[in-house]
């Protein structure tokens, strides 16, 4: 886009006619004239595409929000699960940076079962959390 704009400004010239029917020397287009020319060229093919992309993004956002609402509204366990997203990563970041150890995670469960997760974090002084 920037290259096309520069082309319109630097390499395009307009010739005018003087009162005696002769031509005046060519002048480079102004910044505004180059923008107008660029808009004339770029808007027609990209407006429908941009409208379609915006519609798709809005539909996807609505789908995700409905999914989150249905998941988070399913009781206290579902709400706790939703709020816990990213908590393990944050816990790992904290312990690796501050305590120089990574928490140990033990998970039990299987397909179609509830999972139980136990996390053991040890501080530098040996305190187990």
SULBELVEN-V486535 format. One record per backbone hydrogen bond with DSSP energy under -1.0 kcal/mol. NH is the residue of the N-H (numbers start at 1). CO is the residue of the C=O. Records with the same first field share a line. If there is no record, write none. Layout:
NH=CO ; CO
This chain:
5=1
6=2
7=3
8=4
9=5
10=6
11=7
14=27
18=22
21=18
24=16
27=14
29=12
34=30
35=31
36=32
37=33
38=34
39=35
40=36
41=37
42=38
43=39
46=42
47=43
50=46
51=47
52=48
53=49
54=50
55=51
56=52
57=53
58=54
59=55
60=56
61=57
62=58
63=59
64=60
65=61
66=62
67=63
68=64
69=65
70=66
71=67
72=68
73=69
74=71
79=75
80=76
81=77
82=78
83=79
84=80
85=82
87=84
90=86
91=87
92=88
93=89
94=90
95=91
96=92
97=93
98=94
99=95
100=95
101=95
104=120
106=118
108=116
113=110
116=108
118=106
120=104
123=127
126=123
129=121
